Amino acid sequence: MQAQRKPVKTRAPRASRAPRPEYIAAVRYLDGRHEKFHVRNADNLDDAREMVIAEVGDFRSIMIALRH
């Protein structure tokens, strides 16, 4: 006598989310110092810029780019 098998349930494929973009920011301060930041939780370039400005305060220049 053969054992009966349970019907196999097919799983729906998971909707994969695109990875969030990561940005890198270079900041030059008023006194000439410089620092780099990795921004991981920003939704877009403008959001990344606002996050860095909120973190550093006064600065001379800032450059932000999408990190590949």
N, C-alpha and C positions, 0 to 999 in steps of 0.2 A: 504494500500500500504506500502511495506517495503522499508526502506532506504537501498541503496546499500553501501556496505563496500568497502573501498579501499583495494587493496591487501597488505598484510603485507610483508614488506621487511625484509629479514633475514640479520642480521648483521654478518659480518665476525668476528670471534673471534680475539681479539687483541693479538698480539705476546707479551707475557710477557717476560720481560727481567729479568735475574737472578740478584738478588741484588749484588751490588759491595761488595767485601770483605772489612772488616775493620780490621785494624792492631793495635796492642798496642806495644809501644816501651818504654823500660826502659833505661835511660841514666845515667851514672855516669861521673861526670866532673873531671877535673884534681885536683881540690881542695877538692874532697870528697863529694860534694853535689850530690844529685840524683833527677831525675825528670821523670815523666811518660807522654807519649804522646799518643793520639788516632789519628790514621792516617786514614782518610776516603776516600781520593781522589786518592789513589794509585792503579795502575793497577795490580801490583804483589808485591812480597816481596822485590825484588831488588829496585823497584820504591819507596816503602815505606822507605827503608833504605836511599836512596839518598835524599828523602824529609826531613827526620829527620836530617841527616848530614848537609844539607844546612841550616837548622833552628838553630842548636845548635853550630856549629863551632867546637872548640877543645873539645875533650872528652877523657876519659880514656877507657870506654867500652860502648857498646851498644848492646842491645838484642831486637829483634823484633819477634813477633809471631802473627799468625792469631787469631783474637778475635772471640770467639764463642758466 
